[in-house]
């Protein structure tokens, strides 16, 4: 494995900090505390899937990735 040091680019006094995990934990905490409780089973989230490409192909691929059959709509022209 190649050693990728930043010393030649930024010097010796720079520390890189990966905050991805901390940001994900904070997002989870905020979602759990700030969103209304949806555990009553009465409300089901709704997902919408859009593509700027072929809707049939996108539907097939997104259904595989999502784990359920999904309907994909064409993006409105103002978003393409």
C-alpha positions in Angstrom: 0.0 0.0 0.0 1.3 3.4 -0.9 1.9 6.0 1.8 0.0 9.1 0.9 1.4 12.0 2.8 0.5 15.6 2.4 3.8 17.0 3.7 5.0 18.0 0.2 1.7 19.8 -0.5 0.7 21.4 2.8 3.6 21.0 5.2 4.0 19.2 8.5 1.6 21.1 10.7 -1.7 20.1 9.0 -4.0 17.4 10.4 -6.9 16.0 8.3 -10.0 15.2 10.3 -12.8 13.0 8.8 -16.0 14.3 10.2 -18.4 12.0 8.3 -19.2 9.7 11.1 -19.8 12.6 13.6 -22.0 14.4 11.2 -24.1 11.2 10.6 -24.5 10.7 14.3 -25.6 14.4 14.8 -28.1 14.1 11.9 -29.6 10.9 13.5 -29.9 12.7 16.9 -31.6 15.7 15.3 -34.0 13.6 13.2 -35.0 11.5 16.3 -35.6 14.6 18.5 -37.0 17.1 16.0 -39.3 15.1 13.7 -42.7 14.0 14.9 -42.9 10.5 16.2 -44.0 8.3 13.2 -43.9 5.0 15.1 -47.7 4.8 15.3 -47.8 3.0 12.0 -50.4 5.3 10.6 -48.1 7.3 8.4 -46.0 5.8 5.6 -43.2 7.9 4.0 -43.7 8.5 0.3 -40.7 8.2 -2.0 -40.6 9.8 -5.5 -38.1 8.7 -8.1 -37.1 10.9 -11.1 -34.7 10.6 -14.0 -33.6 12.7 -16.8 -32.9 9.5 -18.8 -35.0 6.6 -19.9 -37.7 5.9 -17.3 -38.0 2.2 -18.1 -34.3 1.6 -17.5 -34.2 3.8 -14.5 -37.2 2.0 -13.0 -35.5 -1.3 -13.4 -32.2 -0.2 -11.8 -33.8 1.8 -9.0 -36.2 -1.1 -8.2 -33.2 -3.4 -7.8 -31.4 -0.9 -5.6 -34.4 0.1 -3.5 -35.5 -3.6 -3.0 -39.1 -3.0 -4.2 -40.7 -2.1 -7.5 -40.7 1.7 -8.0 -42.2 3.9 -10.5 -39.8 6.5 -12.0 -41.0 9.7 -13.5 -39.3 11.9 -16.0 -37.8 15.1 -14.5 -39.7 18.3 -15.5 -38.0 20.3 -18.2 -37.0 23.0 -15.8 -34.7 20.6 -13.9 -33.0 19.1 -17.0 
